[in-house]
Amino acid sequence: MLKADLHIHTCYSDDSDNSLDDIINRCLKIGINCLAVCDHGTIEGAVKLQKIAPFKIIVAEEILTPNGEIMGMFLQETIPSGMTPQETIKRIREQGGLVCIPHPFDKFRSSALQMETLELIKEEIDIIEVLNGRMAPFQNRDKGRLFAEENGFRQSAGSDAHSIPEIGACFVEMPDFNGKEDFLNALDGAKIKGYYSNPLVKLVSLKNKLKKRFV
């Protein structure tokens, strides 16, 4: 069985300083043996980590649209930000990738897709992230899971780690897989596990973003 954190960031994101070596060491320490690396606006870190990690790496990307973020999984090339959700999904499909919706309905994140947009693209969604380690309290954290269950979507979970200690906070226990179709089938037998990180971890992201912008 795999213990898969299906949403982490590397130092190739503008708001993370997670080095590739530190990510590997953290995963080996806590038993995470599969990662979906989905940096903001680039697959460069994911591709590099895939070459050196002693466990499975899914090359992914969080792509910002005017309506919020869409995660493309099993990508070959970076997809630019700024396109409509429909055009973004088209670009993901052109690479043979999967469409995952990260942190849906999060009312404290401008990058979270809300119901109006999700209804428009519902037929193109493969996976809904139902547990995100950075989802803040004081809102309905089950809304994504309920939406997935109501519509028969496969479910995923990830820490959304922008710092090393966050890695593994949320994960999926799932059978091993080879390729995207096998991955989807493996999610059918998956168990969602984990906990929410302290909301103060978002200050780390802010610090990293400011440091990269001005240093």
N, C-alpha and C positions, 0 to 999 in steps of 0.2 A: 504493500500500500504506500501511496505517496502522501506526504504532509505538505500541501501546496499553499503558499501565500501568493494569491493571484492578483496582487496589486502592490508593487513597491517602486521606489524611485532611486535613481543613482545621482551622482554628481553632474550628470549631463542634463538634469532638470535645473531650471534656474533657481529653484527654491530648496535644493537638497545638496548636501556635501558628502553623501555616502560614497566612499571609495569602493571600487570593485573588490579589492582584497578584503576590506572590512565586511562587506556584504557576505562574501564566501565564508569567512571565519565565523560570523554570527550564525549563519545557517547551519554550519557543521556543529556548532556548539549546542544549538537547540533542537536539532533534528529536522529542520526544514530541508526537503530534498527536491523541491520544485518551486520555481518562481515565475510569475509573469512580470516582466520588467516593462513598465509603461511610463517612460519619462514624458514630460510635457513637450510636445512638438518635435520629437526626434526619436529614432530607434538606435542611434549610435551607441549609447551605453549598453543597451540590451544585446546588440550584436557582438560587442567586445566581451561582455560577460559570458555570453553563450560559448565563446571560444575557449574560455579558461576555467569555467566552473565545473566541478566534478559531479554535477547533478543537472537535472533538466531546467532549461531556461526557455520560456516562451517569449519570443520577440513581439512586443506590443508597444502601443503609443496612446497617450491621452491626447486627443485632437480637439482643440477648442473651436466650436462653432458659435455663431451669434446667439444661439439658444442654450449653450452649455456644452459640456464635454461628452465625447463618444470615445470609447476605447476600441481600437482595432487590435486584434490578436492574430498571431501567426503571419506577421507582415514581412515583406521583403524590402520595402523602401519607406522612407519617411513620407507622411502625408501632411501637406501644409495646413495650417490653421486658417480660420476665417471664412471657410466655405459653409454653405447651408448644411444642415444635417443630412438631407437627401444626397447632396453631392459628395459629402464625406463618406457616407455609406457606400455610394457607387465606387469611390476610389478604394475602399477596403475590399469590396467584392472583386474588383479588377485584379487584386493581388491574391485572390483566393482566401482572404482573411475572414475572421469571425467578428461579429458586431456585439460588443458588450456595453452595457450601460452602467457606468460607475456612479456610486453614491446618488441614486435617483431620489428626488423629492427633498433633498437636504435644504431646508429653508434658510440655513445660515451660510450657504455657498452659492455665489452667483454662477458658478460653473456646473451646478446640478441641473439636469433636465427635469422639467416639471410635466404634469399630466398632459397639457395641451400638445406639447411637442411629442411626447411618447405616444399619444394616440395617433399622431400623423405618421409615425415611422414604425408603428407596432408590428407590421407584417415583415419588417426587415431585421428585427431584433433576434439574436441567438441566445443571449445570456443576460440576466439581470444580477448585478452585484447586490446581494441582500444583507450583507454584513460588511461594513467598512469601519475600520478601527478609529477613524478620525471623525465619525459622525457625532456631532455635538448633542448633548442632552437637551431637554426641554422641547422636544418635538416627537412625533410618532416615528420611532426608529423601525417599526415593523411595516411601514407603508410599502417599501420596496419588495419585501417578501410577499406580502399580500397581493401586490400587483403581479408578481411572477406566478404565484399559485393560481390566481384567477385566469391568467392568460396562457398557462402551460409552458412558461419559459424555464429553461434550465437556470440554476442558481449558482452563484460563486461568492467568494469572500476574500477579502484582502486587508492587510494592515494599513495600506496607503502610506507606508513608512517613508518619511522624509529624513529620518534619523535612524541610526543603527539599532538602538534599544527597542524601537517600535516593531522591527521585523518579527513576524511570527505572532503578533497580537491576535490576528484573525487568520484563519486558514481553512482549507478544505481537506478532509481525509478522503482520498479517492483511489480507485485502482490505477495502476500504471497505464500508460497510453503511448501510442505511436501515431503522431500526426493529428490534424484538427478533427477529423471525423471520429477517430478513436477517443479523442479528448471529450467531445460532446457526449459520446456514449458513456465514458467514465464518470461524467458529472451526474448521470442518472443514478449512479450508486454511491454518490458522495454524501458526506456528513459535514455540515457547516459547524465550525467551532471557533471559540475565541472570546475576546473581551474588548471593550472600548478603551482606547488610550486616554490619558489625562488630557483634557482640552488645551492645557498650556503648551502641549507639544507644537501647536500651531505657531507659537512664538519663534520656535527654531526655524520654521520655514520663512517667516518674515525676516529674521536675522540673516539667513542665507541669501535671500533675494536682495536685501540691501547691500550685503557685502559684495555680491557679484556685480551689482550695478555700479558701485562706486569705487571698488578697489581695482 
